[in-house]
Amino acid sequence: MKPAYLFILGLLASQAVAQPDAAQLREEAAGLIPPFQQQLLGTVKKAVAEGGPRAAIESCNLLAPAIAEEHSRAPWTVGRTSLKLRNPDNAPDAWERQVLEQFQQRAAAGEPLERLSHGEVIGNEYRYMQAIATGEPCLACHGKAIKPELTGLLSSLYPDDQARGFSQGELRGAFTLRKALPH
């Protein structure tokens, strides 16, 4: 074989290896969410059992960022975001905002929240989001009838809190994951 042909074959092979498998990336990302979600929910439930909703708010404030950090194992970064934020550190970037708006439209059209997910390669990253539905346990702190003592605590911990007034089953936000891809 001619050297130029071998060079082209090698180049094509290296490009084929570098191309991400979208289905595999999606499965990998989706698989990281349940343990993260379970730890968050378990932390909230434990705090409620030990000290009521007030303890859950304080626990979320202190522990949720550490839980996200714990589940962000290289090369993945794991977090949560929403269009109605409680913690400004979780603000969506432009891509996340666009996906959240798509989720809202799809939910309004009747698509079940548990089926709302989206993943794609953006530049040299794989990005993935999966919708979070407002569950019954969430309503004490995110619902329409938050007790006044909790409202005061939320306002002191989160002065710009927008994450109130939700109904059960409504889109609360989304898990958001990203993974750097080889160049």
N, C-alpha and C positions, 0 to 999 in steps of 0.2 A: 504494500500500500504506500501511497505517496504521503510524505510528511504533512502536507497541507490538508489532506483529507483526514488524517489522524488528528490533527489539531482541531479541525472543525468538529469532528466526532466527539472529541474530549470536551470542547466548549459546550456543545449541545447537551452532553451528559451532565456536565456540572450545572447547567441551567435547569435541567429537568429535576435534579436533586434539590435545587434551591427553591423550586416552586412549592409553595405550601399546599397541603391537602386540606381544602376548606372543610370538608366533612369531618376529618380527624380533629382539626382545630376546634370546630364547633362542639364536638363531643367532649373534648378535653376541657373546654371552658365550661360547658354545662355541668360537667362532673365536679367542678370546684365549688359550685354554688350550694348544693345541699348541706355540706358540713359547715359552711359559713353561716347559712341561714339557720341551721339547727342550733349552732352555738349562740347566735344573737338571740333567738327566741328563747332558748334555755336560760340565758342570762336574765332576760326580762321576766320570765315566769318565776325564776328563783327569787329575784328581787321583790316581785309582787307577793309571793308567798311569805317572805321574811319580813317585809315592811310596807306592803301595799303599793299603790301606784306612785306615790311620792318617791319611794325607794327605787322603783323601776326607772323613773325619769333621771334620778341622780346616777344610777347604774349605767344607763344608756349614755349619759353625758360623759362619764369617766371611762367606760369600758369599750363602747362600740368602736372608737378609732383603733384601740389596741387589738381588738378582735379582727378588724379588717387587715391590720398590719401582719398579724399572726398568720392569716390565710393567704397573704400575698407572698407566695413562695416563688422565687426566681424560676423561670422567667416571667411569671404571671403577676399582675397587679390586680387586686380584687377590691371592690368598693361598692357603694350605693350612691344613687343620685335621684333627683326628683325635680319636677317643675315647681313644686311647692316645698321649699327647703325649710328645714329646721336648723341645720348646722350649715353655715355658709362655706365651710371647708369641703362640703360635698356638692358644690355647685357644678352643674353640667357644663362641659365644654360645648363648642358649637355642634360637633358630631352627635354627642349625647343628647343635646336639646332636640336636634332634628329627629332622632330615633324615638325619644319620649313623645314628641308631637305625633309621630306616626303611630305609636302605640295608642295614644288617645283616640286618634281617628279610627283605628282598627277596632278598638273597644266600643266606640260609639256606633260602629257599624254592626256590632253584635258578636265580634270574634271573642271567644273566651280568653280571659287574662292569662290563664295557665298555658296558652299556646302562643303568647306574644314573646317572641325573641327575634333577635337580628344579629347577624355576624357578617363581617366583611374585612378584607385586607385594605388598610388605609396606609399608603406609603410603605414603610417597613415594619408595620405592626398589624397584628390581627386584633380586631375590636369586636366585642360581643356584649350584648345586653339582653337581659331577661326581665320581664315585668314582675313587679311585686304588687299583689292585691292587698287591699286593706282587710285584715282579718279582725275577728271579733275582739281579740286581746288588744289590738291596736287602738280601739275606739276610746279607751279611757284617757289617752293622751293625744290622740289625733282626730277624735270624733267631733260631733257637733255639740255634745253636752258635756264638756269638760268641767269638772268641779272647780269652783273658784279658787280653792287653795292650791290646786294643781296649775291653774292658769297663772297664778302669781309666780310659782316656781319656774314654770316654763318661760315666762317673760323675763325673769331675772337671769336664767341660764342662757336663753336664746332671745336677745332683745329684738331681733328681726324675724322671729318665727312666723312662717307662712304655712306650716304643716298642720293646720287645724281645719275642722269642718268636713272631714271625710266621712263617707258612709261605707258600711261593710260591703266588700266586693268591688269597690272603686279602685282605680289605678292609683297606687300610693307613690310609686317610683319604679326604680329598676336597679338590679344588680348590674354592675358594669365591670368588665374585665378587659385587660389588654396584655398582649404578649409581643415582645420584640421578635422580629423574624430575621433570619440570617440574610445578609446582603448578597 
